[in-house]
Amino acid sequence: MRLILASGSPRRHELLKQMGLRFTVQVCHEPEIVPEGATPEEAVTALALQKATAIQRDNPDACIIGADTVVCLDGEILGKPEDAEMARAHLRKLQGRQHQVYTGVAVLTPTRQDVRVCVTDVTFSTMTEDEISWYVDTGEPMDKAGAYGVQGPGGMFVSEISGNYFNVMGMPLPLLYEMLRNANVNVLGNE
């Protein structure tokens, strides 16, 4: 069965390659619609399913993987920053505190729909204003939920992770592996 990743995220692409999967990428270009008043779990599951469903319409015989990740601090979802000042504001909120990273994963086949959530606790170090400015100036925060990436320079400000590391990058590999196996996708040497 063909495997399609419904995401343009370079991190998700690399993580699936790391698993040894053979897949193609098709990006959903529909506007992301989060249900009003959705919890972080509801938001990521709705968006992961929305992305996968959009791609499945043109590929009904394939296995589609959709995912969405948000960073949540005290119930507030910190999305991708719109500009450098918003990135600085996100980092000021996160620094010295623990927050949660939620990733919703949807795996759709012609006969099955499986949508789940993985949650990881992340603690940020205290950052000086110079460190925040330097990090924002790297450009890394600009396309990432919560304005940081654990796999790049931002990783030096992450003091603790409780849960799945790959979830913080946007794709919890053990969960995805289990979901693909349950969908009868031959993950080991997938054809």
C-alpha positions as CSV (number, residue, x, y, z in Angstrom):
1,M,0.0,0.0,0.0
2,R,1.3,3.4,-0.9
3,L,2.2,5.6,2.0
4,I,1.6,9.4,1.9
5,L,2.7,11.9,4.4
6,A,0.2,14.8,4.5
7,S,2.7,17.3,5.8
8,G,5.2,19.7,4.4
9,S,7.2,19.7,7.6
10,P,10.9,18.9,6.9
11,R,11.2,17.4,10.5
12,R,8.3,15.0,9.9
13,H,9.8,14.0,6.5
14,E,13.2,13.3,8.1
15,L,11.6,11.3,11.0
16,L,9.7,9.0,8.6
17,K,12.9,8.6,6.5
18,Q,14.7,7.7,9.8
19,M,12.1,4.9,10.3
20,G,13.1,3.6,6.9
21,L,9.7,4.2,5.4
22,R,9.1,4.7,1.7
23,F,6.6,7.4,1.2
24,T,5.6,10.5,-0.8
25,V,4.6,13.9,0.5
26,Q,1.4,15.7,-0.4
27,V,0.7,18.9,1.5
28,C,-2.9,19.8,2.4
29,H,-3.5,23.4,1.3
30,E,-6.9,23.7,2.9
31,P,-7.3,26.3,5.7
32,E,-6.8,24.8,9.1
33,I,-10.0,24.9,11.1
34,V,-9.9,24.3,14.9
35,P,-13.2,23.8,16.6
36,E,-14.2,26.7,18.8
37,G,-13.1,26.2,22.4
38,A,-11.1,23.1,21.5
39,T,-8.7,21.7,24.1
40,P,-5.1,21.1,22.9
41,E,-6.0,17.4,22.4
42,E,-9.1,18.2,20.4
43,A,-7.2,20.8,18.3
44,V,-4.4,18.5,17.2
45,T,-6.6,15.5,16.5
46,A,-9.0,17.7,14.5
47,L,-6.1,19.2,12.4
48,A,-4.3,15.9,11.9
49,L,-7.5,14.2,10.7
50,Q,-8.4,17.2,8.5
51,K,-5.0,17.1,6.8
52,A,-5.1,13.3,6.2
53,T,-8.7,13.4,5.0
54,A,-8.0,16.1,2.4
55,I,-5.2,14.0,0.9
56,Q,-7.2,10.8,1.1
57,R,-9.9,12.3,-1.2
58,D,-7.5,12.0,-4.2
59,N,-5.7,8.9,-2.9
60,P,-8.4,6.5,-1.6
61,D,-6.3,3.4,-1.9
62,A,-3.3,4.8,0.0
63,C,-2.3,4.9,3.7
64,I,-2.3,8.6,4.7
65,I,-0.4,10.0,7.7
66,G,-1.5,13.4,9.0
67,A,-0.1,15.2,12.0
68,D,-0.3,18.4,13.9
69,T,1.6,19.7,16.9
70,V,0.9,22.5,19.4
71,V,2.7,23.8,22.4
72,C,0.6,24.6,25.4
73,L,1.4,26.6,28.6
74,D,-1.1,26.7,31.4
75,G,-3.9,25.9,28.9
76,E,-2.8,28.5,26.3
77,I,-1.9,27.2,22.9
78,L,1.3,28.9,21.7
79,G,1.2,28.6,17.9
80,K,3.8,29.5,15.3
81,P,4.9,33.1,15.8
82,E,3.7,35.6,13.2
83,D,6.8,37.8,13.7
84,A,10.0,38.1,15.7
85,E,8.3,40.0,18.5
86,M,5.7,37.2,19.0
87,A,8.5,34.7,19.0
88,R,10.2,36.7,21.8
89,A,6.9,36.8,23.7
90,H,6.5,33.0,23.4
91,L,10.0,32.4,24.6
92,R,9.6,34.8,27.6
93,K,6.5,32.9,28.6
94,L,8.2,29.4,28.3
95,Q,11.5,30.2,29.9
96,G,12.1,28.7,33.3
97,R,8.8,26.8,33.1
98,Q,7.3,23.4,32.1
99,H,4.9,23.2,29.2
100,Q,3.3,20.5,27.2
101,V,3.8,19.5,23.5
102,Y,0.7,17.8,22.0
103,T,0.9,15.9,18.6
104,G,-2.1,14.5,17.0
105,V,-1.5,11.7,14.5
106,A,-4.0,10.4,12.0
107,V,-3.5,7.2,10.0
108,L,-6.1,6.6,7.3
109,T,-6.4,3.6,5.1
110,P,-9.3,2.6,2.7
111,T,-10.8,0.6,5.6
112,R,-9.5,2.2,8.8
113,Q,-9.3,5.6,10.6
114,D,-7.1,5.9,13.6
115,V,-6.4,9.2,15.4
116,R,-4.4,9.5,18.6
117,V,-2.5,12.1,20.7
118,C,0.9,12.0,22.3
119,V,1.8,14.5,25.1
120,T,5.3,15.3,26.3
121,D,6.3,17.6,29.1
122,V,9.2,20.0,28.3
123,T,11.0,22.3,30.7
124,F,12.8,25.3,29.4
125,S,15.8,26.9,31.0
126,T,15.7,30.5,32.2
127,M,16.9,32.7,29.3
128,T,18.3,36.2,29.3
129,E,17.0,38.8,26.9
130,D,20.3,38.5,24.9
131,E,19.8,34.7,24.6
132,I,16.1,35.2,23.5
133,S,17.2,37.8,20.9
134,W,20.1,35.7,19.7
135,Y,17.8,32.7,19.3
136,V,15.1,34.6,17.5
137,D,17.7,36.0,15.2
138,T,18.7,32.5,14.1
139,G,15.3,32.3,12.4
140,E,14.6,28.9,13.8
141,P,11.6,29.9,16.0
142,M,9.7,31.4,13.1
143,D,8.1,28.2,11.7
144,K,7.7,26.2,14.9
145,A,4.9,25.9,17.4
146,G,5.9,27.6,20.6
147,A,8.7,29.4,18.8
148,Y,11.4,26.7,19.3
149,G,12.9,23.6,17.9
150,V,14.4,21.0,20.2
151,Q,16.5,19.5,17.3
152,G,18.4,22.8,16.5
153,P,20.0,25.6,18.5
154,G,16.8,25.8,20.7
155,G,17.7,22.4,22.1
156,M,20.4,24.0,24.3
157,F,17.6,25.8,26.2
158,V,15.5,22.7,26.9
159,S,16.6,21.5,30.3
160,E,14.3,18.5,30.7
161,I,11.9,16.3,28.6
162,S,9.5,13.9,30.2
163,G,7.9,11.7,27.5
164,N,8.7,11.1,23.8
165,Y,11.5,13.2,22.4
166,F,10.3,12.8,18.8
167,N,6.9,14.1,19.8
168,V,8.6,17.4,20.5
169,M,9.9,17.4,16.9
170,G,6.4,16.8,15.6
171,M,6.0,13.0,15.2
172,P,6.0,10.5,18.0
173,L,7.7,7.6,16.3
174,P,6.7,4.7,18.6
175,L,3.0,5.8,18.4
176,L,3.2,6.1,14.6
177,Y,4.8,2.7,14.3
178,E,2.1,1.1,16.4
179,M,-0.7,2.8,14.4
180,L,0.8,1.7,11.1
181,R,1.2,-1.9,12.4
182,N,-2.5,-1.8,13.5
183,A,-3.4,-0.7,10.0
184,N,-1.6,-3.7,8.6
185,V,1.1,-1.5,6.9
186,N,4.3,-3.5,6.5
187,V,6.5,-0.9,8.3
188,L,9.6,-3.1,8.3
189,G,10.7,-2.9,4.7
190,N,7.4,-1.3,3.6
191,E,6.8,-1.8,-0.1
